[in-house]
Amino acid sequence: MLLPVFAIALVCAPILYARPATDTKASPVTIKHDNPLIFYHGRWTDEPSSWWASTGFKLYVENLDSLSLNLGEATTTSPAALIGLSVDYAPFISVNVSAGVNVLPIAGATTRKTSVIEIATEGWQNNRIQVDSLVLNPGAVLLPYAPSRLHFQFIGDSLTAGQYDDQGEIDSWAFLTGEAFKAEHNINAQPGGCLTDQVCWGNEHGVSYQYFRTEDTGYYYTTDHNYTTPWDFKKDLTPTHLWILIGANDNAYNISPTAFEETYLSFVTRLRELYPIQPLFILNPWGWPAADGTTSYYYPGVYQDVVAKRNAAGDKHVYLIDTVGWVDFDDLFPANQHPTPEGHQKIAEQMVTWLENWGLQPLANWGTVPL
């Protein structure tokens, strides 16, 4: 069963709109990267150059017939980066983009008066784009994008990053959950990353450090940007809800339960300096289901302890989501036990059900609705 957002995208017929005749002598509309009507999300440097998978932007445009994305060569992944592209909240398609002019396939936009364009980087590596400008057809008008009133923040490792999936982060349970609730969503998930700030599987830092930086841990392997900078959280929409799923790599590096719990509590304390009262959902992981029907778990009891200690300290807005039993071996890639796209879909469906039972309901409409 597909989540509602995609079911709606597949069955709703577009509203046909008669476009005004285009002035053949008019010039295309160039939108510079610093135009305030571009709705950026995720982590960007000032160029702007993207970091972290699912980083991207949204546009709301009147009379849109064509769209070109012009990327700078200084930091755009070579030979190409993979982005997800959605027109009017339809399912994302994958598009390879590279430095220079990239004509994007937006045929669905031509049937409406106004259109919403969404772009998000897909891969957890080789995913950087440097936006120089956008070029729209003559007569197109860039309008203000009104964001959803729900703002989700997800933090994790490869199990949240969609590693090994065709569309990367766009296939992940986190991205799907955000879309199902019609929520704006940022995802900071680092495959191979420990929560503990140490080297894990080639990541120079742990998520407890990297979350507070602009860059993901890929910075360590770049030649143009081999350093990190503090992230200015004022650039984000303040999250209304947060999720953390992490610990698999700490366990692989033999971080003791006691040390992991101390790091987790310290991380939550630091998050609370940014987000003091927002509901924070701590996931008890589904573990590693095996072909023989058994499942191994990491840090049993630790996640429950973190929630209990936060609650006892007066933080009543920290909640445990127990995902044990949510996936089976058939929902995973056999070679690495990471969720397949269908597995992520299954996790997202169960997450939506859990949240609805908790009291959070999907919105009826996005903040900006194409006409």
Buried (B, 14 or more C-beta within 10 A) or exposed (E): EBBBBBEEBEEEEBEEBEBEEEEEEEEEBEBEBEEEEBBBBBBBBEBBBBBBBBBBBBBBBBBBBBBBBBBBEEBBBEEBBBBBBBBBBBBBBBBEBBBEEBEBEBEBBBBBBBBBBBBBBBBBBBBBBBBBBBBBBBBBEBBEBEBBEBBBBBBBBBBBBBBBBEBBBBBBBBBBBBBBBBBBBBBBBBBBBBBBBBBBBEBBBBBBBBBBBBBBBBBBEEEEBEEBBEBEEEEBBEBBBBBBBBBBBBBEEEBEBEEBBEBBBEBBEEBBEBBEEBBBBBBBBBBBBEEEEEBEBBBEEBBBBBBEBBBEEEBEBBBBBBBEEBBEBEBBEEEEBBBBBEBBBBBBBBBBEBBEEEEBEBEEEBBBEBE
